[in-house]
Amino acid sequence: MSRWVVHARAAFEAWHALTAYKGEVEASHLHDWQVEVRIGADALGPEGYALDFHEVRQILV
């Protein structure tokens, strides 16, 4: 088990429509999504942290 764990969460909305659902085109509709990641590290880097939280958030959103 990692000694240090970084948690990051992001929420977003996404529209989509299925174009071949049972032979028909589905109407566009919205979904709300939530993404959460947990990244573990056994040691801190020379800067004093396991990884840059802001870089993780940029990847998520």
Helices and strands as residue ranges (DSSP letters): E 4-16, E 29-41, H 53-60
